[in-house]
Amino acid sequence: MAVQTVASTSNPAVDLGPAAALSCRECGHRVPLGPVFACEECFGPLEIAYDFSAYDTEELRGRIEAGPANIWRYAPLLPVPADVADKPNLNPGWTKLVKADNLARELGVTGGLFVKDDSGNPTHSFKDRVVAQALEAARAFGFTTLSCSSTGNLAGAVGAAAARAGFRSCVFIPHDLEQGKVVMAAVYGGELVGIEGNYDDVNRFCSELIGDPAGEGWGFVNVNLRPYYAEGSKTLAYEICEQLGWRLPDQIVVPIASGSQLTKIDKGLQELIKLGLVEDRPYVIFGAQAEGCSPVSTAFKAGHDVVRPQKPNTIAKSLAIGNPADGPYVLDIARRTGGAVEDVTDAEVVDAIKLLARTEGIFAETAGGVTVGVTRKLLKDGLLDPAKTTVVLNTGDGLKTLDAVAGTGLSATIRPTLDSFREAGLA
């Protein structure tokens, strides 16, 4: 049975830099670059295979360091054409790696704690990275409409990237998303469609649409363009290591939705090691989920290799994917590196959002609350070493999930007099 593609947009002569082919993560079968996402031999997921053989380590390092202050500094390691920086795009990336000394003292971390704050991207989430990669593939394959299934952040990132690049956009979301994310996705002028159901229902619909004539000419960033889209997450690994002085972190805590971000961060770290850009030494990767949608954490704790789907019920809606495509690979990486996958309650998520804001001035969305909350739990349980360099990911801006901290407000209401100020105990 052949895997569905879009024949009218397939172009075997596309220039995507060092990308050499698509390779199956299960059986290793290779196919030419194209808008396909599943292996025709075993139906396993496809990912980009590269040819980095011509690179000299020091020359590559110099080229990267001389590059622009965005993800295109890593163009030699990504599936993009050489002139990508000259094309109209949002130029995401090169976000701050914040040395979180105040949070470290609060949590008892002595080896150095950093927050990779991706809320500084153009639409205030890490999704700008993955969409930027998918957009270049869409250009190469001749698509005219950019689309996606989304839990919110991706919808906004696709809408913005399409607007900047002159594409039509039509994105699909669960009908009950946070209003802030709905507005942000809609403001870019593309079509925004609510689906009655959760994210897994939305994703299932998009998979059906891609095989229908109505979907011809559409580039679904996280379906038929998924192999290219997923590579954007590698740039988080690249930036963290470069910002640490070209060294690996000892430990990294990553939120899990589909699981793709975690698996690609691991891929990025492995590539830097193989290219000689960082010293080859052990690192540990931890996954973070909300208790109300924790299929990977549940499988990890039970010692299972299969991730059983769950029905999401959590305030961390950007992570609310009950059937995560990369779940089994997350389990493999956590076990291989000596890490773990943990979860926290919604109450712990809210408390962690406030903790990060109070200690470091970073207002994280609920996914950031999950990673900080899980980090605290891992430390308490002795799974994360407080004496080692640790990086925690914040993948989005708290202004998108205001409902989660809606009870936060005024300290006092006073009359405009000094006496009233003193009476309130604020002096």
Stockholm file with secondary structure:
# STOCKHOLM 1.0

chainA/1-427         MAVQTVASTSNPAVDLGPAAALSCRECGHRVPLGPVFACEECFGPLEIAYDFSAYDTEELRGRIEAGPANIWRYAPLLPVPADVADKPNLNPGWTKLVKADNLARELGVTGGLFVKDDSGNPTHSFKDRVVAQALEAARAFGFTTLSCSSTGNLAGAVGAAAARAGFRSCVFIPHDLEQGKVVMAAVYGGELVGIEGNYDDVNRFCSELIGDPAGEGWGFVNVNLRPYYAEGSKTLAYEICEQLGWRLPDQIVVPIASGSQLTKIDKGLQELIKLGLVEDRPYVIFGAQAEGCSPVSTAFKAGHDVVRPQKPNTIAKSLAIGNPADGPYVLDIARRTGGAVEDVTDAEVVDAIKLLARTEGIFAETAGGVTVGVTRKLLKDGLLDPAKTTVVLNTGDGLKTLDAVAGTGLSATIRPTLDSFREAGLA
#=GR chainA/1-427 SS CCCCCCGGGCCTTCCCTTEEEEEETTTCCEECSSSCCBCTTTCCBEEEEECCTTCCHHHHHHHHHTSCSSGGGGGGGSSSCTTGGGSSSCCCCCCEEEECHHHHHHHTCCSCEEEEEGGGSTTSBTHHHHHHHHHHHHHHHTCCEEEEECSSHHHHHHHHHHHHHTCEEEEEEETTCCHHHHHHHHTTSSEEEEESSCHHHHHHHHHHHHTSGGGTTEEETTTTTHHHHGGGGHHHHHHHHHHTTSCCCSEEEEECSSSHHHHHHHHHHHHHHHTTSSCCCCCEEEEEEETTBCHHHHHHHHTCSSCCCCCCCSSCGGGCCSSCTTHHHHHHHHHHHTCCEEEECHHHHHHHHHHHHHHHSCCBCHHHHHHHHHHHHHHHTTCSCTTSCEEEEECBBGGGGGGGGTTCCCSCCCCSSHHHHHHTTCC
#=GC SS_cons         CCCCCCGGGCCTTCCCTTEEEEEETTTCCEECSSSCCBCTTTCCBEEEEECCTTCCHHHHHHHHHTSCSSGGGGGGGSSSCTTGGGSSSCCCCCCEEEECHHHHHHHTCCSCEEEEEGGGSTTSBTHHHHHHHHHHHHHHHTCCEEEEECSSHHHHHHHHHHHHHTCEEEEEEETTCCHHHHHHHHTTSSEEEEESSCHHHHHHHHHHHHTSGGGTTEEETTTTTHHHHGGGGHHHHHHHHHHTTSCCCSEEEEECSSSHHHHHHHHHHHHHHHTTSSCCCCCEEEEEEETTBCHHHHHHHHTCSSCCCCCCCSSCGGGCCSSCTTHHHHHHHHHHHTCCEEEECHHHHHHHHHHHHHHHSCCBCHHHHHHHHHHHHHHHTTCSCTTSCEEEEECBBGGGGGGGGTTCCCSCCCCSSHHHHHHTTCC
//
